[in-house]
Amino acid sequence: MGAVGVPGHGEDVDELLRLVRRRGTPAEVLDWLGRRTGAHVAWIGREGTVETATAGFPRRIADALTEQVERLAGGRLAAATARVGEREVRLEAFGGREPRPVLVTVSASPLPREAAALASQAGGIVDLLGRASDADGGTRGYEAKAAQLRFAVLTALLAGDVTMARRMTTGDVPPLLNAERVRVHLLHCPPADRDRLTRTYLDPSGYHGPGLMVNCPVFKEQLICPVAEDPELGGRFRQGEVLRRLVAENQGYALGVSRPHPLAATGEAYGEAVHALAVARNSPGRLAAYRGRPSLVHVLPRRAALAWARGYLEPLQAVPKPTEDVVRLAVTFSRSGVARLLHLSRTTVTAHCRRAEEALGVDLGEVRTRATLDLALSLTALQSADPADGAQADTVQLVAPPLAELLRSSPATAWAEPFLHPLRDTRHRDLYLTVEAWIDANTDAQRTAARVGLSRNTVRAHLRAAERLLNRDLLTTGSGVHDLVHALRVTGGQRAHPPAESGQRARWSSADVAS
């Protein structure tokens, strides 16, 4: 290229600024400069290599100017010119931080003064674009780390470890961790909206006022939002009201809301929100608060139930602790979901599940087995949350009663009959027959359709209607399905027998079952 004059310098600067306002890239700026000056142009970054250049830029010339580039990058020179063969080369460094990037123009003759000035201005623009990109990268890095911290805090709360959650925040404790009670809101929205929402309502400390907004790692359409119930905590916005407004304004949104719970029971609140969301997604207003009955684990005779759970889980004492942690999740979530949640491979999750199956002598592919194992794990988790239960149970040696005996107890019957009542109503008898057949078919919709003589779509429609009536999630996680399995067993609606139980038994009496 030959150098050309640049008449109308002010107009060129205006055109350059318009390019930047259109979010022009460094490459576009250099191409524009090349067209306006008739020179080949390159940008040598802080690493000393050509980051971008116009088409046809002679790279061999840049290689021949290594020493001059180093002097400019190191701050010893601001600008320099050189003659390489038949080419005129102009170099100019930008920025105040070393090593500095360098703009190189190559032309057949020296650039006119106006063209050199335009090159300087374009180089300044490219430098600013680079700084902005670095700043954006830093911001994205900060946002990613802040999101990881929020996820870690939520994980600790779901595990009931408030102390651990506070330790993670080291000195900048979010208002949520000072709350006495918390209500979990579970927002269903398009996956692409989640990051936008978390950024929109972020406060300067990296949290969300009196609550948190955390992307669910298992379900890409869900945003988990625990919100403090304590009114004195205040916050930049009323998160619950904001979430409700989002649902009202966006047709594709739905919101499930738990009851208030102590902060240490955030995990239980999350479970309620999951069930409420299943109801909300099947409701015209796409909003539901949890109105369901408690799970079976909360109504069984505590001492006898703990004795059974300990006996059933005794073989797991021989497996590594991580295996029990994985299986505790795998009975409720899919294995791919557990893998995402724990940052493990699906193969590793499967290996842990296989190890637990071998220890217990069961098949976790069976929904009834998962329900039984989940009940045992949930009972021991309750005991861990209230050590007094364990201390009381240890004072009397109990034989672990069979699960069938526990399910015949009056508390279990008093729980199961009202639980299933909405489906046993004559108006919904077809729903009851469908969900019963669905459990018999190991929750396989296609097999269920064949058993009851309906289409697969009709089966799923019946299950969605059952979710609304039972106030339980049946199609997303396993927690609601497990309660359904237990209720059918208790009422005799489940034809299959409970899976064989393992573990040693200790002495017990009928009085202990009723305790």
N, C-alpha and C positions, 0 to 999 in steps of 0.2 A: 504494500500500500504506500502511496505517497501522501505526505502531510498536506492538509488543506487549511485554508483560513477559516475562521469561525466568526462570520458576521453575526450581529444580533446576539451578543454574549448574554445579555440579560434574559432574552427569550429562551436561550438554551438552558440557563439555570432554572427558569420557571418550568421548562419541560422536564428537566431532571427531577425537580421536586414533585411534579405530578406523577412521575414514574414511581417514586418512593411512596407517595400516598396511595398508589394502587398496589402497594405491598410488593414492589419489584424486588427481585433477588439480586445478590451481588453479581451473578452472571449476567443478568439483564442490564444492570448498570454498566458493566464493562462492554457489553455488546453495543449499547447506546453510545458510549464514549468512543468506541472504535469507529462507528459510523460517522460521528460528528467530526472527528479529528483525522480520519483516514489512517490511523496507526493501529498496529497490533498491540493488544493490551493484556497484561497478566497480573494476577494478585498473588504474591508470595506470602504465605501465612507465617505465623510465629514459629512454626516448626522448620522453616527454611525451605519449604517445598511449594510448588505452584498449586494453589488450591482451585483456581478457576482462571480461564483465559479465553480470549476470542479464538474463533476458528482460524487455523493456520499460523498461530503464534509460534515463532521459531524457538523451540525448547532448548536447542543447542546454545542459543545466545544466553539464556538464563543460566545454563550450566557454566558458561565461560565467565559469568559475572559473580561467581560465588563469593569471592573476597570482598567485592564492593557491597554485595547484599549483606554480608555479615557485619561490615562496618556501619551500615545504615541501621540494621536491626539492633545493634548494640548501642546505638545512641551517639556514636562518634561523628556521624554526618546526618544532616536533615535531608539533603537531596544531592544528586550527582548526575553527571552526564558522561557518556563514553561513546567511542566509535568502535564498532565491532564489524570488521570487513567494510561493506558498503552501507551498513545500517547505523542510524543515529539512535542511541539508547538513552532514555531518561529514567532515572530512579528517584523515588521519593518515599520516605518513611512516614508512618502515621501513628498517632497515639503516644501516650506518655509512659506506658509500661513496657519494659524490655522483656524479651525480644519483641521488636516492633514489626508489624507487617509492612511490606514494601510494594508499591505500585510501579510496574515497569511498562513503559511505552517504547515500541520499536517502530521507527519510520525511516523513510529514505532520506529525509533531511530534517534539520532541527525543527521542533514544533514552534509555530508562532507563539507570541506571548499570550494571546487570547486562548489558544488551544492548550498551552501549558497551564494556564489558570483554570481552565475547565477540567483538565485532568486532575489538578489538585483538589478541586471541589468534589469531583466524582470519587476520588480516593477517600476523601473525608467521609462521604456518604457510605461507601463500602465498609469503612472502619466502624462507623456507627451501627450499620446493620449487623456486623459481626459481634459488636458488644451487646446489642439487643438480643441476638441469638444466644450468646453466652448467658445473659441474664435470664432469658426464658428457660434455658437449660437448667440454671441454678434454681429457678422457681419451681420447675417441674420436679427437680430432685428433692427440694424441700417438701413439696406437696406429697410426693411419694413416701418420704420418710414419715411425715405427719400422719398420712393414711395408715401406714404400718403400725405406728404407735397407737392410733385410735383402735385399730383392729386388735392389737395386743391387749389394750385396756378392756375392750368388750369381751375378749376371750376369757380374761381373768374373772370378769363379772359373771359370765355364763357358767364358769366353774365354781362360783360362790366365793372366790378369794378376793375380797375387797382390799385386804392389806397388800396383796401383790399388785393389784391395780394401782393403788396409791404409790407404791414404790416405783413403778414404771414411770410415773409422771415427775418424779424428783423435783420438788420445789414449785412446780406450776400445776397444782392439782386442779382439774376442771371442776366446776360447780357440781356436776353430777355425782362425784365421789363424796360430796358432803351431804348428799340427800339421805333422808331416812327411808323414803319409799320411792319406787320407780314404776313407771308404766311403759311397757314396750309397745311401740308402734311399728308395724311391719308394712312397708309400702311396696306395692307391686307397680312397676313402671317399666317402660322400654329400657333395655340395658344401656343404651347410649345416653340416657338422661341422668343416670346415677352420678357420674362424675360432675356433671354440670350442677346438679342440685347440691352436692356436698361442697363445691366451691362457692356457690351463690350464698349459702348460709353459714359460711365459715367465719368465725370471729378472729380477732388478731392473735389470740393465744393458740390457734390451730384446732380449736374444738368448736362446738356448736351451741354456744350459750349454756343453758341448763341441761343439755342433752348431747347425744352423739348421733352422727349419721355415718354408717359403716356399710360398705358394699358387702352383701352376703357372698362368701366365697363358693358356696354350693349352688345357689340358684341365681343366675345372672340377672333375673328380673326383679330381685328383691333388695330393698334398702332397709337395714335394721336400725331402728331409732329408739333407743332407751331415753326416756325423758323424766327428769326429776319431778316429783309431785309436790315438793315443798314450795309453796308460793313465794316465800321470802328469798329464794335463790334467784328469782328474776331471770335476767338474761336479755340479750339483744332482741329476741323475738320469742313469741309463744309458739314453740315448735309444733305442738299438737294442733293448734289452730292453722298454722301454715300447711301442715300435711293434709288437713281436711280440705283446705281451700284448693290445694293442688288436685285433689281427687275430684272436687266439684268442677274444676276448670278443664280437666283433661279426661277425655272419654276412656283412654287406655289405662287409667290408674285405678287402683283399689287399695283399701287400707284396712288392716286388722289391728285391733287394739286390745291389749290385755287389761286385766284388773290391776289396781295398785298392789305392789309387793314390796317387802323389805329389799334393800339394795342387794343383800347377799342372796336373794332368791330371784335374781334377774333371769337365770336359766328357766325357772318355772314360768316367769312372765313371758319369756320368749315362746315357750311351748303353747301358752294360751293365745298369743298373737298369731302363731301359725294356724291354729284352729279357726280363729276369728277371720283371718284372711281368706281361708277356704270358703267361709260363709259369705264374706264380702264380695268375692268374685262371682258368686252365684246370686247376688242380690241386685235389684235395680239401682240402688243408691251407691253401690260399690264401697260401702263402708259398714263395718260391723265391730261392735265391742264384744268381748268374750262373755257368753252367757251360759256356757256349758257346765255340766256337773263335774266334780273332781274325778281324777283317774282312780282306777281300782287300787293302786298302790297306797292311796291315802286313806282307804277305808278298811282294809284288811286288819284283823287282829294283829297288833304290831309285834308282840313278842313271838307268837307262833309263826308269823310270816317271816320274821327275821331268821328264826331257826331254820325254816325251810330254805330261805335264800342262801344262807351260809352253807348248808349242806349241798345244795344244788351247785353252787359255785366253787366248792372245795377243790375240784380238780384243776381249776384255773390257777391255784397257788403254785403249781409246778411250771407255769409258763412265764416268760418275762413280763414285767409290768407293762411295757408298751403294747403287748398283745391285748391285754385287757382294755387299755385305753382305746385302741383301734376298734375292738369289737363293741365296746360301749356305744360308739358312734355308728358302727356298721349295722346294728340292729334297727336303726332308725333311718339312716341315709343310705343312698346307693354307694357302692364301693368307689365309683369315680368321684362322687361328691366328697366322700371321706378323704380320698387322695388329694383333692383340691384344698380341703379344709386344713389338712395336716402337712401339706407340701411334701407328700410322698408319691411314689409311683403307684399306679393301680395294681401292679404286680406285687409290690410290697404289702399293700393292704390285703390282697388276696392271700398271701402267704401267712399273715397274722391270723386271718379268719380260718384258714385251714388248720393252723396250729391249735386254735381254740376248739374247732370241731373235733379234732382228734382227742383232745383232752377230755371234752365233755361227752364224746360219743354221740354227737347230734349232727344234723344237716341244717346249716343256716340258710339254705335255699328254701326251706319250708317256713311259711308265714307263722304257723303255730309255734314252731321252735323259736323263731325270733321273738314272738310275743312272750313266751315263757322266759327266755333269757333276759329280755328287757325288763320284765317284772322283777326278776331276782336282782338284777343290777340296780334298778331304781330303789328297791327296798334297802339294799346296803348303802346306797348313796344317801338315803334319808337318815339312816343310822349314823353315817359319817357326819352329817350336818348337825345331828343332835346326839352327842356322845352319851348323854344320860340314858338314851334308849339302849345303847350297847351295854352300859354298866348295869342297867336293871336286868337285861336279859342274861347277863353272865352270872348273876347271883343265883339263878335257878337253872339246873341242867335240863334242857329240853330235847326230846327226840324231835327231829325235823318231821313235821306231819307231811303227808303227801299233798301235792297241790290240789288234787281233787277234793280232799277234805277241807282245805281252806276255802275252795270255791263253793262248798256247801254251807259255809257258815252264814249266819243270819246277816252280818254286815255286807257280805258279798251279794247275797240275794237282794237285800234292800237297795243296793247300788245298781245292780244289773237290770232289774225290772223297769224302773223309771228311765234308765238309759235307752233301752230299746222301745219304750212305749210309743214314741212318735212313729216308728216304723211299723209297729204292730197294730196301729189304728187301721180300721177297715179301709179307709180311704187310701192308705199307702201300702196295702198288702203286697202289691207288685214290687215295691221297692225292697221290702223285707225279703221276699223270695230271691230277688236279684243279689242283694248283699250276702245272703246266706250261701247262695251258689258261688258267688265270687270268692268267698273264703274257702269253700270246698275245692274250688279250682285253683287254689294257691295264688289268688289275686291276678289270674290271667284272664283278661277281658275276652279274648277270643274263645277260650274254652268255656267261659261263663256263658257267652252268647249261644254256644252250641247246646249247653245244658238247659237253658231256659227258653230257647227258641226265639231269641231276639237278635237284632243286629248288634254288632260291636258298638256302634255309635249310640244305640239306645241303652246298652248296658252302661256306658260312660255317662250318659245323661241321667240315668237312675242313680249312679254313684254320686254325681254332683248334687242331685236333689237330696240324697241321704246325708251328704255333708252338711247341708243347711239345716236339716231336721235334727241331726245328732249334735250339731255344733262341734264337729270333728273334721280334721283334714284327713282325707282318705287317699288322695291321689298324688300328693307331693312328698310327704314323709311317712314314716311308719308308725308314728306315735298314736294317731287316731285309729289306725287299723288294729293295733294291739288291743286297745280298749274294746273294739268291736269283737275281736276274737274271744276275749275274756268274758264279755257279756253273753255271747252265744253259748259258751261253755257253761256258764253259771245257770242259764235258763234252760239248758238242754237242747238249744236250737242247733248246736254244733254236733254233727254226727260222729266226727272223728274224735278219738281219745286224745288227751294231752300227751305230749311226747314223754318218753321214759325219762325218769329223773335219776340223777347220779348223786354221789356223795354219801357219806356216812350219816346215820341218824343217832340222835341222843334221846334221852327219856323225855316224854311229854305227857300231858293229860288233857282231857277235854276242857278243864277249867282254864288251861293256858290258851286254848284257841279263842276263848271268849274274852280274854283279858284285853 
